[in-house]
Amino acid sequence: MRIELIVPCSHKELWQALIQNGELTERGATLRLVLSEEVFELAAQITRYESSRLLECCCDGNLLRWQLEAQGEETTRLSFTYIPQTRQRLAPDIIARACFRDVLALIS
């Protein structure tokens, strides 16, 4: 699944919204994803990180990737890719909501 959005905010603001739930643990760098309004979170292991450009995580064996591209000073293209790699797949609608939760909060 691939979703592309043109987001009406700066590249820097959008990057900060994406990584605000990241943390360094004894298992490495992780990103917390809130999957619903209830208290249900997953910790995704960060596998690739190119500051302000690319964030890639592995969540229950599934690949999540965010790519940012500035489209001017106050607009950013956000591409999100979800690649299920295990039999334990996450529902695409739940993944999309979790992965865009902080982005949507930023622009609303």
Backbone as a ProteinNet text record, in pm:
[ID]
protein_1_A
[PRIMARY]
MRIELIVPCSHKELWQALIQNGELTERGATLRLVLSEEVFELAAQITRYESSRLLECCCDGNLLRWQLEAQGEETTRLSFTYIPQTRQRLAPDIIARACFRDVLALIS
[TERTIARY]
84.9	0	89.9	58.1	133.8	33.9	61.4	-22.1	69.4	28.2	102.7	10.4	62.6	-11.9	73.3	8.9	72.6	24.6	117.8	84.3	118.8	21.8	45.6	120	242.7	329.1	473.3	562.6	703.7	758.3	861.2	932.4	977.7	1031.8	1082.8	970.5	857.8	744.3	691.5	680.5	628.8	723.6	852.2	950.1	940	928.1	916.3	790.8	680.3	557.1	574.9	648.7	669.9	756.9	859.3	954.2	927.8	822.4	800	778.4	735.5	716.6	831.5	944.8	1062.8	1139.2	1202.9	1284.1	1396.1	1500.7	1615.3	1602.2	1602.1	1587.7	1706.1	1707.7	1814.8	1809.6	1694.8	1681.4	1709.3	1749.4	1775	1669.9	1663.1	1568.1	1430.8	1328	1191.5	1099.8	987	883.5	753.4	687.7	559.3	447.6	364.1	248.1	122.7	31.8	-95.7	-195.8	-250.2	-333.4	-480.8	-527.5	-667.8	-681.8	-804.8	-829.8	-806.3	-824.9	-796.1	-645.4	-607.1	-464.4	-410.7	-374.8	-318	-203.3	-83.5	35.8	124.1	198.5	301.3	433.4	539.4	673.4	732.6	760.6	820.4	970.8	1050.1	1195.4	1238.2	1310.8	1359	1474.8	1460.5	1561	1641.1	1583.6	1655.8	1612.8	1709.7	1682.4	1775.2	1717.6	1792.7	1725.5	1787.3	1727.5	1654.9	1531.6	1443.2	1402.7	1433.3	1402.4	1335.6	1386.3	1338	1335.2	1223.9	1209.9	1149.8	1217.8	1170.2	1171.2	1062.3	1047.7	999.9	1023.4	971.1	877.1	752.7	651.2	588.7	614.4	567.5	607.4	727.4	777.3	730	650.8	599.4	674.7	697.6	776.1	687.3	725.6	657.8	762.9	733.3	832.2	763.6	823.6	779.9	892.2	858.9	956.7	901.2	985.8	945.2	1023.9	954.6	1018.6	958.3	1043.3	996.5	943.4	830.1	767.8	753.7	853.5	848.7	867.7	854.1	879.2	770.9	646.9	535.7	454.7	512.6	443.3	541	493.3	577.2	500.1	567	508.7	549	448.9	471.6	428.1	519.7	488.7	502.6	397.1	398	379.2	463.4	454.5	443.6	349.6	331.5	350	448	475.4	462.7	350.7	336	434.6	512.3	614	594.9	491.1	465.4	318.3	283.7	144.1	61.5	128.4	59.9	51	-35.2	-50	-140.5	-111.2	-195	-295	-415.3	-518.6	-474.1	-478.2	-430.4	-496.1	-626.4	-692	-640.3	-612.3	-558.5	-416.6	-337.6	-199.9	-199.2	-283	-286.8	-322.7	-423	-461	-348.6	-282.7	-173.5	-56.4	-25.8	92.3	71.9	-52.5	-79.6	-143.5	-159.8	-224.9	-162	-30.3	37.3	43.3	49.2	48.2	-85.6	-194.1	-327.4	-351.1	-299	-312.2	-237.4	-127.4	-47.6	-120.4	-194.7	-257.2	-402.5	-460.9	-601.3	-617.3
-116.1	0	123	217.8	343.3	459.1	556.2	676.7	796.6	890.9	1016.4	1131.9	1224.4	1343.6	1467.8	1575	1706.4	1773	1797.4	1847.5	1995.6	2079.9	2224.6	2269	2220.6	2266.3	2246.3	2309.1	2301.2	2160	2132.7	2005.5	1977.2	2078.5	2063.9	2030.8	2101	2074.5	1932	1889.3	1756.1	1648.6	1667.3	1570.8	1560	1671.9	1670.4	1595.3	1613	1541.2	1390.2	1350.2	1207.5	1141.6	1211.2	1147.6	1178.2	1252.9	1292.9	1175.1	1059.9	943.3	843.8	890.1	804.8	807	696.2	691.5	589.9	611.8	521.4	429.7	298.8	201.1	105.1	11.5	-88	-178.5	-182.1	-262.6	-180.2	-55.3	32.1	141.5	205.4	314.7	258.2	309.2	263.8	383	355.6	455	396.9	468.9	422.4	461.2	364.7	389.1	363.5	461.1	445.4	400.5	279.5	222	259.3	308.2	348.2	447.3	493.8	590.1	526.4	394.8	327.1	323.4	275.9	267.2	138.1	144.6	29.5	81.2	46.7	96.4	-20.2	3.8	-89.2	-15.7	-86.6	-28.8	-81.9	8.1	-29.2	-3.2	-99.8	-86.5	-1.9	106.1	191.2	120	98	25.2	115	226.8	325.9	464.5	553.8	691	783.5	866.2	970.8	1101.2	1172.9	1289.4	1380.8	1410.9	1501.8	1450.7	1324.3	1272.8	1136.2	1041.8	904.1	843.1	777.4	702.9	568.5	461.3	327.5	244.7	170.2	89.5	-50.5	-141.3	-276.4	-295.1	-331.2	-347.1	-485.7	-574.6	-713.9	-777.8	-747	-805.1	-735.2	-630.5	-556.1	-424.9	-382.4	-262.9	-138.8	-32.4	97.8	200.1	280.3	377.8	512.2	619.3	756	827.6	894.7	974.2	1114.9	1213.9	1353.7	1423.6	1512.3	1592.4	1733	1831.4	1970.3	2010.7	2080.1	2131	2282.4	2347	2489	2507.7	2629.6	2657.1	2604.5	2604.8	2566.9	2448.3	2366.5	2249.5	2133.7	2013.8	1894.7	1778.1	1702.8	1578	1466.5	1396.2	1284.3	1157	1064	933.1	830.2	752.1	645.6	512.9	415.3	282.6	178.6	87.2	-25.6	-152.7	-233.9	-358.5	-474.2	-547.6	-662.8	-771.5	-819.2	-920	-1046.8	-1048.6	-1167.6	-1204	-1318.4	-1361.4	-1280.9	-1222.7	-1142.2	-998	-976.6	-844.1	-756	-628.8	-531.2	-477.8	-447.2	-396.5	-262.3	-245.5	-122.2	4.8	1	122.8	160.5	62.4	90.5	143.6	83.5	129.6	273.6	304.6	440.3	541.7	511	604	622.9	513.6	522.3	601.3	579.8	641.5	786.4	829.6	968.3	1046	984	1047.4	1182.3	1185.7	1308.1	1409.7	1361	1450.2	1520.8	1446	1505.6	1604.8	1574.8	1667.4	1798	1787.8	1904.7	1999.7	1944.8	2029.5	2063.4	2005.1	2037.1	2149.8
0	0	0	-88	-92.8	-92.6	-7.3	2.6	-13.9	-97.5	-112.7	-78.7	-0.9	38.8	15.7	-23.9	-23	105.3	195.8	328.7	337.4	378	383.9	509.4	523.3	632.1	588	660.5	622.3	642	568.6	574.9	717.9	784.5	921.1	1020.6	1010.1	1100.2	1082.5	958	929.6	982.8	963.7	1014.8	1166.5	1235.3	1381.4	1425.6	1352.9	1386.7	1369.4	1267.5	1243	1349.9	1395.3	1487.6	1634.5	1665.6	1804.5	1899	1848.8	1934.5	1923.8	1873.4	1865	1996	2026.9	2147.4	2131.7	2207.3	2207.8	2328.3	2303.5	2411.5	2407.7	2501.3	2502.3	2378.7	2309	2186.4	2062.1	2077	1963	1953.8	1839.3	1819.2	1781.7	1847.1	1819.4	1797.2	1732.6	1709.7	1762.2	1853.6	1906.8	1811.7	1776.7	1691.3	1772.5	1776.8	1845.4	1739.2	1755.6	1651	1659.5	1772	1782.3	1895.9	1915.7	2023.6	2160.5	2168.9	2294.8	2316.6	2430.5	2461	2398.9	2271.8	2202	2117.4	2158.2	2091	2047.6	1942.9	1898	1895.6	1923.2	1910	1780.8	1688.7	1561.1	1568.7	1529.4	1529.6	1410.1	1434.3	1325.3	1256.3	1125	1048.8	954.9	912.6	830.6	874	878.8	922.3	845.6	760.9	691.6	731.7	821.9	885.3	787.7	822.2	747.5	609.5	578.2	445.6	446.2	526.6	522	660.9	692.5	816.7	779.9	818.7	786.6	913.4	935.2	1055.3	1020.2	1112.3	1103	1221.4	1192.7	1296.5	1280.4	1374.4	1365.4	1233.6	1185.5	1062.3	935.7	948.3	833.6	818.5	695.7	668	656.1	725.3	718.6	676.8	574.4	526.4	499.5	553.7	527.6	452.7	343.7	270.2	255.2	281.4	272.4	163.2	92.8	-11	-5.6	22.4	27.8	-109.4	-108.7	-231.2	-221.7	-166.3	-136.5	12.4	59.4	201.7	294.5	250.3	338.5	287.4	201.6	148.5	139.3	175.9	173.5	113.2	27.2	-24.1	72.3	122.6	213.2	142.4	128.8	71.1	181.7	201.4	301.9	229.7	265.1	205.8	316.7	300.8	392.5	311.7	350.8	280.1	379.4	372.9	461.8	421.2	517.7	488.6	570.6	651.7	733	720.7	773.4	772.4	871.5	970.9	1071.7	1021.6	924.6	863.2	946.8	943.4	1011	910.7	953.4	862.8	805	671.3	607.7	659.4	689.8	739.3	877.3	961.6	1095	1083.4	997	975.1	925.6	828.4	772.8	880.7	963.3	1070.7	1170.8	1209.3	1306.3	1250	1124	1064.4	1026.1	1014.7	979.9	1093.7	1209.1	1324.2	1359.2	1377	1418.2	1304.1	1180.1	1063.7	1054.2	1068.8	1060.4	1173.9	1292.1	1404.5	1375.7	1305.5	1272.3	1177.7	1081.4	980.1	1007.7	1113.7	1141.4	1240.8
[MASK]
++++++++++++++++++++++++++++++++++++++++++++++++++++++++++++++++++++++++++++++++++++++++++++++++++++++++++++

